[in-house]
Amino acid sequence: MPVSAFNIFSTNNLNKIEQLIWDFLQQAVKNKKSAFHYPTIATGNQRRFNLRTVILREVVRESHIIIFHTDIRSKKIEELKSNNRLHLHVYDKKNQIQIQAEGKAEIFNKVKLNELVWNTLSNNTKSAYLVKETPGIKIKSEKDFNYLDEKKGFRNFAIVKVDIKKITFLNLNYDGNKKALFEYGRKNIKYFWIVP
């Protein structure tokens, strides 16, 4: 049974807290009941940001990378192409944890990696990419769109890898909130307590 966030936080061991964050991220890939399975991401430019929920698809802990899938025609891809900085937010009510992460996104489309992942997806998941119309356009009714064949739909499938550069961790607690910052360099991690 995993140790609760409060117990780890109460040890004042920043290394353990950082490990806990990545444990939760890794477990959330398969655990649909985890708050970490559905992070909110923010993308945008200097004028405005857009928020949306994505599904966590993979975590490469050693490299501090998280991965989600999206439609190449979506607004978030357009935004990431002009500004690859991405912010991620998770609030886990059960564990009283808030995570804010910052990273740089890399987009993959119509490459071997996409083909390998595409072949593992269920037909239900693939169907989101088979819609002929571009995500976000106005339609007359909720079913007023057409479907592409699988080969054409595959072209819409994008993988986004986010190289996490910084994580802010907040533990909300009646005995006093605690907050920590983790900065990821090329070869090291910097740990800091910060004022909540």
C-alpha distance (Angstrom), angle and dihedral (degrees) to the residues before:
residue distance angle dihedral
M1 . . .
P2 3.82 . .
V3 3.78 118.5 .
S4 3.80 112.5 -109.6
A5 3.78 119.3 -106.4
F6 3.81 90.7 -116.5
N7 3.81 93.1 56.3
I8 3.78 92.6 49.4
F9 3.78 92.0 44.0
S10 3.78 91.4 49.5
T11 3.81 89.8 59.4
N12 3.81 88.3 64.7
N13 3.80 87.6 -135.5
L14 3.80 106.3 143.0
N15 3.80 92.1 -173.0
K16 3.83 90.5 59.4
I17 3.80 91.7 46.8
E18 3.80 91.1 52.6
Q19 3.81 90.0 49.1
L20 3.81 89.6 50.2
I21 3.80 91.8 54.5
W22 3.80 91.5 54.0
D23 3.82 90.9 43.6
F24 3.80 89.0 56.3
L25 3.81 92.0 46.2
Q26 3.81 92.6 49.6
Q27 3.80 93.9 46.4
A28 3.81 91.0 47.9
V29 3.81 93.1 63.9
K30 3.81 89.2 74.9
N31 3.81 100.6 19.9
K32 3.82 107.4 83.1
K33 3.81 90.1 -177.1
S34 3.80 91.8 62.3
A35 3.80 117.6 100.6
F36 3.81 86.0 -138.6
H37 3.84 90.3 63.9
Y38 3.83 89.6 72.1
P39 3.82 109.0 41.2
T40 3.78 121.1 176.1
I41 3.79 114.5 -126.4
A42 3.79 129.1 -161.0
T43 3.80 121.6 -151.3
G44 3.76 130.5 167.6
N45 3.76 147.9 97.8
Q46 3.81 137.0 -87.8
R47 3.80 92.4 -70.4
R48 3.80 102.6 48.4
F49 3.77 145.8 -3.9
N50 3.78 129.1 -143.5
L51 3.79 123.8 -150.4
R52 3.77 126.2 -154.5
T53 3.78 139.6 157.0
V54 3.80 119.3 -113.0
I55 3.78 132.6 -177.7
L56 3.78 117.1 -111.2
R57 3.83 105.4 -124.2
E58 3.80 104.4 172.8
V59 3.79 141.3 0.2
V60 3.81 123.8 -155.9
R61 3.76 98.5 -165.4
E62 3.82 98.7 -176.1
S63 3.81 91.2 55.8
H64 3.84 95.7 37.0
I65 3.80 91.6 -121.2
I66 3.78 130.1 147.2
I67 3.80 123.4 -169.3
F68 3.79 134.1 -155.6
H69 3.81 134.1 168.0
T70 3.79 128.8 -126.2
D71 3.80 144.3 158.5
I72 3.82 112.7 -81.3
R73 3.83 88.1 -138.4
S74 3.82 93.5 57.0
K75 3.79 124.5 114.7
K76 3.81 91.5 -117.9
I77 3.82 90.4 61.9
E78 3.79 90.8 50.5
E79 3.80 88.9 50.5
L80 3.81 93.7 46.5
K81 3.80 90.7 50.7
S82 3.79 90.4 57.5
N83 3.83 95.1 37.6
N84 3.80 117.3 14.6
R85 3.82 93.7 -168.2
L86 3.77 112.1 112.8
H87 3.80 132.7 -176.1
L88 3.79 122.9 -153.8
H89 3.81 129.4 -162.8
V90 3.81 132.9 -169.5
Y91 3.77 128.1 176.2
D92 3.79 114.5 -167.3
K93 3.80 105.9 -166.9
K94 3.80 94.1 -175.2
N95 3.81 93.1 57.8
Q96 3.84 96.1 30.1
I97 3.80 90.3 -124.2
Q98 3.77 130.3 142.9
I99 3.80 120.2 -168.7
Q100 3.79 125.2 -167.5
A101 3.78 116.5 -177.1
E102 3.79 133.3 -178.5
G103 3.76 125.8 -159.9
K104 3.77 149.5 143.2
A105 3.79 119.6 -98.5
E106 3.78 128.9 -140.2
I107 3.81 119.3 -165.3
F108 3.81 124.3 -144.2
N109 3.80 122.0 -167.2
K110 3.81 133.1 162.8
V111 3.80 94.0 -2.2
K112 3.80 131.0 121.2
L113 3.82 92.0 -92.4
N114 3.81 90.4 57.6
E115 3.79 91.4 49.6
L116 3.81 92.3 50.8
V117 3.81 92.8 49.7
W118 3.82 93.8 41.0
N119 3.80 90.5 57.7
T120 3.82 90.1 57.5
L121 3.83 95.6 51.7
S122 3.78 122.9 102.8
N123 3.80 119.1 -115.1
N124 3.80 88.5 -111.8
T125 3.82 91.6 56.4
K126 3.81 92.2 44.8
S127 3.81 91.3 52.8
A128 3.84 90.4 72.5
Y129 3.81 88.8 66.1
L130 3.80 95.3 44.1
V131 3.81 95.0 69.9
K132 3.79 107.4 114.0
E133 3.78 95.9 -149.6
T134 3.81 120.4 78.7
P135 3.82 116.4 -102.2
G136 3.80 112.5 -99.6
I137 3.81 99.3 24.5
K138 3.81 119.5 129.1
I139 3.81 118.0 -102.9
K140 3.83 133.4 -176.6
S141 3.81 96.4 -118.7
E142 3.80 138.8 3.7
K143 3.83 90.6 -97.0
D144 3.79 98.6 40.5
F145 3.79 98.5 116.8
N146 3.80 139.3 90.3
Y147 3.79 134.4 -130.0
L148 3.78 131.1 -123.5
D149 3.77 124.9 -145.9
E150 3.81 116.1 -95.8
K151 3.81 94.9 -100.8
K152 3.82 92.3 55.9
G153 3.80 91.7 40.4
F154 3.80 90.2 55.7
R155 3.81 88.6 64.4
N156 3.82 88.3 65.2
F157 3.81 94.0 54.2
A158 3.81 113.9 105.1
I159 3.78 131.9 179.3
V160 3.79 118.2 -151.1
K161 3.80 118.7 -158.5
V162 3.79 115.1 -166.3
D163 3.79 118.4 -159.2
I164 3.81 102.5 -151.0
K165 3.80 112.6 -138.4
K166 3.79 100.6 171.9
I167 3.82 139.0 15.5
T168 3.79 126.5 -167.3
F169 3.80 114.0 -160.8
L170 3.80 123.8 -163.1
N171 3.79 124.8 -173.2
L172 3.80 111.8 -164.3
N173 3.79 109.9 -150.9
Y174 3.81 138.6 162.1
D175 3.80 88.9 -130.6
G176 3.80 90.4 56.8
N177 3.78 135.2 -57.6
K178 3.79 117.8 -97.0
K179 3.77 126.4 -157.6
A180 3.79 133.8 -170.2
L181 3.77 137.1 -177.3
F182 3.81 126.3 -148.2
E183 3.80 120.3 -167.5
Y184 3.79 119.5 -167.6
G185 3.78 117.8 -146.9
R186 3.78 126.8 177.9
K187 3.78 94.5 -88.0
N188 3.78 106.4 7.9
I189 3.79 146.9 40.2
K190 3.79 121.8 -132.0
Y191 3.80 116.5 -149.2
F192 3.82 124.5 -158.7
W193 3.77 137.7 171.2
I194 3.80 109.4 -138.9
V195 3.79 133.9 -170.6
P196 3.83 109.1 -90.4
